[in-house]
Amino acid sequence: MLVVDANVITYFVLRSEHTPLAVGVAEKDADWYAPGLWRSELLNVLSGYIRRGTLTTDAAKSIFDAAFLFLKDEVPLDERMVLELVSTSNCTSYDCEYVAAAQSLRVPLVTADKKLLAAFPDIAVSMKKFAALN
């Protein structure tokens, strides 16, 4: 079991140079959780693709639906914990939601966000490092 952020989810459902790493994470552990924020963040990414003409609306809807197939559940949010995390880092409250989710489940947070990796090395792990763990 692990928490993934919107970056990992996006890389998994949208082909990019980072997709093989996201797939490697899923091969290592496919029991993915995330706070509800992931939906808004993925919608925002897909909106950009639609506006640039890279994806049709129907394709974006299919991609969004596909994300639900591998995310097990949304983690309830402890807003007070998020505020504590914000006060000890210079990460956004959005990013701290993922950290709070991982802390509450006592599992790693897999992310591609360099700021999160630097601020929370005790819980945040890169896709590459996680996929390489034995």
N, C-alpha and C positions, 0 to 999 in steps of 0.2 A: 504494500500500500504506500502511496506517495501523493503529495500535492503537486500539481503542475500549474504554472501560470499561463496567461493567455498567449505568451510567446510560443511556448511549447505546443499548446493546442493548435495555434495558427500554423506552425511549421508542420504539424502532423497532418492537417486537413488541406493545406495549400502547398503545392509543390514549390520547393525552393532549394537553394543550396544546403539549407539546414534540415530538410526533410529526413535524410538518412540518419541524422543524430536523433531526431524525435522518434523515428521508427526503432532505433536502437534502444531508446528508453522504454518504449512499449514492449519490446521483446524481452527486456530485463524484468519489467514489472508493469503489467497492463491494468493494475488496480488503481486507476487515477481518480483523484478528488480535486475539487476546487471550490472556492467561495463563489456565490452567484454572480459576482462582478465579471467573471469570465465571459458571460453572455454579452454584456454591453461592449466589452473590449473586442470580442470577435465580430460583433455586428459593426463596430466602427471600422475595423480592418476591411471587412467585406464591402462596406459602403464605399470606401476609397477605390476598391477594385471596380465596383459598378460605375462609379463616376468617371473613372479613367477609361471605361469601355473594355477593361480586361476580362470582366466576368459579366454574364447576363444576370438579371435578377433571379431567374429560375435556377441558374447554376449556383448562385450565392445561397439561395434557400436550401438547395440540396447539400451544400457544404456545411451550412449551419446545422442542418438536421443530422448529418453524419457525426458531428462532434458529440451529440448526445448518445451515440451508440457506444462510445468507449469511456465516457465520463460516468463513473459509478453513481456519484451523488454530489450534491452541493453541501459544503461544510457550513454549519451555522456560524454566523459572525459574532464575535465578541468585540463590540465597538470600543470598550474600555482598553482591551488588550491592544487594539490597533493604535489608540492614542498613546499608550505607553511605548510602543515600538517607534512611532513617529518621533516621540520626545528623545529617543536615544539614537536616532539616525537622521540622515537628511533624505531619506526615501519618502516618496509620496504616500499618502494614506491608502491609495489604491494598491500600491506595491505591498504595503504592510498588511493588507488584508490576506494576501497569500501567505505571508510569514505567520500571521496569527492562526490561520487555518492549519498550517503544518505543525505549529507548536501545540495547538489544541489536540491534534490527532497523534502527536509524538512520532511524526514521520518526516522524512526529508522533503524539502521543497526543491523541485527540479526546475531550473530556470535558465534562460539565456541572458538575463538582465545583469550586466556587470556591476551596477550599483548595489543590487540585492546581494550578489555574491560577495562583494567586498564588505558590506555592512553587517551581514548575518552569516559568517562562514561556518558557524556551528550547526546551521540547519539548511542553508541554501547550498545546492550543489549544481554544477554545470551539467548540461546534457551529456557532454563528452565524458566527463568523469563518472557520472552515474552509469552510463552504458558500459563503461570499462570495468566497473566494480565486479568482483567475483562473488 
